[in-house]
Amino acid sequence: MNRILLASAFLLVSISAAFADEIPSALPPPAVSPAPKALAPKLVEPHLHIARSNVAGHARVALTFDACMGQADERILSTLVRERIPATIFVTARWLKRNPAAVAVFLQNPDLFELENHGQNHIPAVDTPTLIYGIASTGSPQAVRQEVEGGAAAMVAAGIPAPHWFRGSTAKYDLSAIGEIRAMGYRIAGYSVNGDGGSLLGAVITEKRIASAKDGDVVISHVNQPTHAAGEGVAKALVDLKAKGTQFVRLQDVEDTGDDKTTE
């Protein structure tokens, strides 16, 4: 009798266990909150203007060129030298290393060229991680400092006077990075006319954009893409502006006003 009772009890336990495997629990699993997404930093692209000449027919314009990576664009460089047009050139450590001949031309013409800091490795000076035009930012205050200081050190090593201006890759920053760079003693170079769209525009539109510069404008273009059509347009625009009586100045030669506390 006891054996029968034990067998019946064992059978009931087995059936209950089988049904327990098939019947879902009445209580849902505890909800797991997704990790909060990091907020993208607020980026600014500062403007910069210089003091106007206020002389009819003689607009004052500052030409600035970024030398990011790659080779020197002789179409632009030779035009600047031949026409005796002053300009401010922002150089990276990477570009300096690859272009000693162009650096020599700059140093041989100190009345024309002001050389300033474009960073060590052409990394956007933003102190939180983000992507700008597909380029990863420096991502921390320490990395911002390294990008700035590394660029300056390479310039001094190449025989260039210590820089006073900085322009980061993409010309975009977050406000905290602007404060950090200013605390390092640099003015930050924005612009008011985008001449060549990162050297990606055609020759005709580039020429029109730069030639349209008005009194007090700061033009940004590139001098490191000799195979791009934009360089041809830059060279032509320089001649156009000179023919109009434009007064060309370097940033070091004139008063300026930048927004987002980039020059205060």
C-alpha positions as CSV (number, residue, x, y, z in Angstrom):
1,M,0.0,0.0,0.0
2,N,2.8,2.4,1.0
3,R,4.5,1.6,-2.3
4,I,1.4,2.5,-4.2
5,L,1.0,5.8,-2.4
6,L,4.7,6.7,-2.9
7,A,4.4,5.9,-6.6
8,S,1.3,8.1,-7.0
9,A,3.0,10.9,-5.2
10,F,6.1,10.7,-7.4
11,L,3.9,10.7,-10.5
12,L,2.0,13.9,-9.4
13,V,5.3,15.6,-8.7
14,S,6.7,14.7,-12.2
15,I,3.5,15.9,-14.0
16,S,3.5,19.2,-12.1
17,A,7.2,19.8,-13.0
18,A,6.5,19.1,-16.7
19,F,3.6,21.5,-16.8
20,A,5.6,24.1,-14.9
21,D,8.2,24.0,-17.7
22,E,5.5,24.7,-20.4
23,I,3.4,27.3,-18.6
24,P,5.0,30.8,-18.5
25,S,5.3,32.4,-15.2
26,A,2.5,34.8,-14.3
27,L,5.1,37.4,-13.2
28,P,7.1,39.1,-16.0
29,P,10.8,39.5,-15.6
30,P,11.9,42.7,-14.1
31,A,12.3,45.5,-16.6
32,V,15.8,46.6,-17.4
33,S,16.2,50.3,-18.1
34,P,18.4,51.1,-21.1
35,A,21.6,53.0,-20.4
36,P,21.1,56.7,-20.9
37,K,22.5,58.0,-24.2
38,A,25.3,60.5,-23.9
39,L,24.2,63.9,-25.0
40,A,26.0,65.3,-28.0
41,P,28.0,68.4,-27.1
42,K,26.7,71.7,-28.3
43,L,29.1,72.8,-31.0
44,V,29.8,76.3,-32.3
45,E,31.5,77.5,-35.5
46,P,32.7,81.0,-34.5
47,H,32.8,84.0,-36.8
48,L,35.7,86.4,-36.9
49,H,35.8,89.9,-38.4
50,I,38.6,92.4,-38.6
51,A,38.5,96.2,-38.3
52,R,37.2,97.7,-41.5
53,S,39.2,100.2,-43.5
54,N,36.1,102.2,-44.2
55,V,37.8,103.4,-47.4
56,A,35.7,103.2,-50.5
57,G,37.3,100.9,-53.1
58,H,39.9,99.6,-50.6
59,A,38.1,96.9,-48.6
60,R,40.3,95.3,-45.9
61,V,40.3,91.5,-46.0
62,A,42.2,88.9,-44.1
63,L,43.1,85.8,-46.1
64,T,43.5,82.7,-43.9
65,F,44.5,79.3,-45.2
66,D,44.5,75.9,-43.5
67,A,47.3,73.5,-44.2
68,C,45.8,70.3,-42.8
69,M,47.5,67.3,-44.3
70,G,48.7,66.4,-47.8
71,Q,51.0,68.6,-50.0
72,A,51.3,72.3,-50.6
73,D,49.1,73.8,-53.4
74,E,51.7,75.6,-55.5
75,R,48.9,77.3,-57.5
76,I,48.0,79.3,-54.4
77,L,51.4,79.6,-52.8
78,S,53.0,80.9,-56.0
79,T,50.2,83.5,-56.5
80,L,50.6,84.8,-53.0
81,V,54.3,85.2,-53.5
82,R,54.2,86.6,-57.0
83,E,51.4,89.1,-56.2
84,R,52.9,90.0,-52.8
85,I,49.7,89.2,-51.0
86,P,50.0,88.7,-47.3
87,A,48.1,85.8,-45.6
88,T,47.8,83.9,-42.4
89,I,48.6,80.2,-42.7
90,F,47.4,77.7,-40.1
91,V,49.6,74.6,-40.2
92,T,49.5,71.2,-38.5
93,A,52.5,69.2,-37.3
94,R,51.6,66.6,-39.9
95,W,51.7,69.1,-42.8
96,L,54.9,70.7,-41.6
97,K,56.7,67.3,-41.6
98,R,55.7,66.6,-45.2
99,N,56.3,70.1,-46.7
100,P,59.7,71.4,-45.8
101,A,60.1,73.3,-49.1
102,A,56.8,75.2,-48.6
103,V,57.8,76.0,-45.0
104,A,61.1,77.4,-46.4
105,V,59.1,79.7,-48.7
106,F,57.0,80.9,-45.8
107,L,60.1,81.6,-43.7
108,Q,61.8,83.4,-46.5
109,N,58.9,85.8,-46.8
110,P,58.1,87.0,-43.3
111,D,56.5,90.2,-44.6
112,L,53.9,88.1,-46.3
113,F,53.2,85.1,-44.1
114,E,52.0,84.8,-40.6
115,L,52.1,81.1,-39.5
116,E,49.7,79.9,-36.8
117,N,48.6,76.7,-35.1
118,H,46.2,74.2,-36.7
119,G,47.0,71.5,-34.2
120,Q,49.2,68.4,-34.0
121,N,47.1,65.7,-35.8
122,H,44.2,67.7,-37.2
123,I,41.7,66.4,-34.6
124,P,38.6,68.6,-33.7
125,A,39.2,70.5,-30.5
126,V,36.1,69.3,-28.7
127,D,36.6,68.0,-25.2
128,T,33.8,65.4,-25.2
129,P,33.6,62.4,-27.5
130,T,31.7,63.0,-30.8
131,L,32.0,62.9,-34.6
132,I,32.3,66.0,-36.7
133,Y,32.1,65.3,-40.5
134,G,33.1,61.8,-39.6
135,I,36.2,62.8,-37.7
136,A,36.5,61.8,-34.0
137,S,37.0,64.7,-31.7
138,T,39.9,64.9,-29.2
139,G,37.3,63.8,-26.6
140,S,38.8,65.2,-23.3
141,P,40.4,68.3,-21.9
142,Q,43.7,66.6,-21.8
143,A,43.5,65.6,-25.4
144,V,42.5,69.2,-26.4
145,R,45.6,70.5,-24.7
146,Q,47.8,67.9,-26.4
147,E,46.4,68.8,-29.9
148,V,47.1,72.5,-29.3
149,E,50.5,72.1,-27.5
150,G,51.7,69.4,-30.0
151,G,51.0,71.7,-32.9
152,A,52.8,74.6,-31.3
153,A,55.8,72.5,-30.4
154,A,56.1,71.2,-34.0
155,M,56.1,74.8,-35.3
156,V,58.8,76.0,-33.0
157,A,60.9,72.9,-33.9
158,A,60.6,73.9,-37.5
159,G,62.0,77.3,-36.8
160,I,58.6,79.1,-36.8
161,P,57.9,81.7,-34.1
162,A,55.6,80.6,-31.3
163,P,52.0,80.9,-32.4
164,H,49.3,83.1,-30.9
165,W,46.3,81.9,-32.8
166,F,44.7,78.5,-33.0
167,R,42.2,77.1,-35.4
168,G,41.1,73.5,-34.8
169,S,40.2,70.9,-37.4
170,T,36.6,71.5,-38.8
171,A,36.7,75.0,-37.1
172,K,34.0,73.6,-34.7
173,Y,34.4,73.6,-30.9
174,D,32.3,73.2,-27.7
175,L,32.2,76.1,-25.4
176,S,34.3,74.4,-22.7
177,A,37.1,73.7,-25.1
178,I,37.1,77.3,-26.2
179,G,37.6,78.3,-22.6
180,E,40.4,75.8,-22.2
181,I,42.2,77.0,-25.4
182,R,41.8,80.6,-24.4
183,A,43.2,79.8,-21.0
184,M,46.3,78.5,-22.8
185,G,46.9,82.0,-24.2
186,Y,45.5,81.5,-27.7
187,R,43.0,83.5,-29.7
188,I,40.7,81.2,-31.7
189,A,40.4,82.0,-35.4
190,G,36.9,81.8,-36.8
191,Y,36.0,83.3,-40.2
192,S,33.3,85.1,-42.0
193,V,33.6,83.8,-45.6
194,N,34.0,80.1,-46.3
195,G,36.0,80.3,-49.6
196,D,36.3,76.8,-50.8
197,G,34.0,74.6,-48.7
198,G,36.8,72.6,-47.3
199,S,38.5,72.5,-50.7
200,L,35.6,70.5,-52.0
201,L,34.0,73.2,-54.2
202,G,34.6,73.7,-57.9
203,A,36.9,76.4,-59.2
204,V,34.2,78.8,-60.4
205,I,32.1,78.8,-57.2
206,T,35.3,79.1,-55.1
207,E,36.4,82.1,-57.1
208,K,33.0,83.8,-56.7
209,R,32.9,83.2,-53.0
210,I,36.3,84.6,-52.3
211,A,36.0,87.5,-54.7
212,S,32.8,88.5,-52.9
213,A,34.7,89.3,-49.7
214,K,33.8,92.7,-48.2
215,D,35.4,95.2,-45.9
216,G,36.2,93.4,-42.6
217,D,35.9,89.9,-43.8
218,V,38.1,86.9,-42.8
219,V,38.3,84.3,-45.6
220,I,39.0,80.6,-44.9
221,S,40.4,78.4,-47.7
222,H,42.9,75.5,-47.9
223,V,46.4,75.4,-49.3
224,N,46.9,71.6,-49.0
225,Q,44.9,70.1,-51.8
226,P,46.9,70.6,-55.1
227,T,44.7,68.1,-57.0
228,H,41.4,69.8,-56.1
229,A,39.7,72.2,-58.5
230,A,39.1,74.6,-55.7
231,G,42.7,75.7,-55.7
232,E,42.4,77.1,-59.1
233,G,39.5,79.2,-58.0
234,V,41.4,80.4,-55.0
235,A,44.3,81.6,-57.1
236,K,42.0,83.5,-59.5
237,A,40.1,85.1,-56.7
238,L,43.3,86.5,-55.2
239,V,44.0,88.3,-58.4
240,D,40.4,89.4,-58.7
241,L,40.5,91.0,-55.2
242,K,43.8,92.7,-55.8
243,A,42.5,94.2,-59.0
244,K,39.6,95.7,-57.0
245,G,42.0,97.5,-54.7
246,T,41.6,95.2,-51.7
247,Q,43.9,95.8,-48.8
248,F,45.1,92.4,-47.6
249,V,46.2,92.0,-44.0
250,R,47.3,89.2,-41.7
251,L,45.6,88.6,-38.4
252,Q,48.5,89.8,-36.4
253,D,48.4,93.2,-38.1
254,V,44.8,94.3,-37.3
255,E,42.2,94.5,-34.6
256,D,39.6,91.8,-34.7
257,T,36.3,90.7,-33.1
258,G,35.3,87.0,-32.7
259,D,32.1,85.6,-31.2
260,D,31.7,82.9,-28.6
261,K,34.4,84.5,-26.5
262,T,37.1,83.3,-29.0
263,T,39.1,86.5,-28.9
264,E,38.0,88.4,-25.7
